[in-house]
Amino acid sequence: MDRENTEGIAGTPWTESEISAVVDSYFRMLSSERAGAAYSKAQNRRQLMTIVRRSEGSIERKLQNISAVLDMLGTQWINGYKPLAHFQDALVAAVERNVGQTPDFLYPANTDTQPLALNDDAVFVAPPSVADFEKTLTPAVRRLVGKFDPAERDARNRQLGKAGEKFVVEFERDRLRRAGRSDLADDVRWVSDLDGDGYGCDVRSFETDGQERLLEIKTTCGHERTAFWLTRREVDVAAERRDRYRIRRVFHFRNRAQMFEIAPPLEHALLMTPTTYSAEPR
């Protein structure tokens, strides 16, 4: 564990009361950010310095630790406090208490994201690697993620799903127009919105050479390795139309959304675990 993140200027470990004070302050700031209300990060840090008697740098790192826990939970964190791993179990417990006290925290009413970036490279990124990811999944974090299950929450959040699909449609049209293919941009189709579910894909788009792409959009407010659900239909379509089918994973949706692509065969790119079965009496 990173000593600098667990100790303050006096060289003493962070106490539960100090951690609670910082977590409470963080959640108040995040509530203001979600509501579109103005607040000052610097002022909040200075106020915390009078309560916990830690350096401003130490407090800022602790706030980044909180962002890391929320990132693991698949929810929004405060822009400006980039997630920083290596945190105490007591911090995980304090975050859990705050989430539990606010039932709608994981289901914000507003799922709008920031405007599309002008540069493709800022939005469309390479798939994540597994390097160092497991190190952040301590037993306390695993338990917390299991309790609030980001994959199930994302799958049930239809508003988030629709917002993610709209984001990809706009991105695809913008990408094709900037590549000089306005003709293809005009043919990008939001299939799930215009034609309904059941087709195994959400968006029909194109490569710049005209090759068709069938995109299944999976959106999360969490990090790039947040788990997601796939239906039997989606898996079947991926196998049947593997030359055109792609999963477009949108992540950090409320924190400068980015996306990457997964191509079939899905079992080569994903660790797929059956968790739900359709059952009927024999």
Secondary structure, DSSP 8 states (H G I E B T S, - for coil): --HHHHB-TTS-B--HHHHHHHHHHHHHHHHHHHHT----HHHHHHHHHHHH---HHHHHHHHHHHHHHHHHTT----TTS-------HHHHHHHHHHHHH-TTTTS-S--------S-HHHHB------TTHHHH--HHHHHHHHHH-HHHHHHH-HHHHHHHHHHHHHHHHHHHHHTT-HHHHTT-EEHHHHT-S-SS-SEEEE-TTS-EEEEEEEE-SS-TT------HHHHHHHHHTTTTEEEEEEE-TTTT-EEEEE-S-HHHHS------------
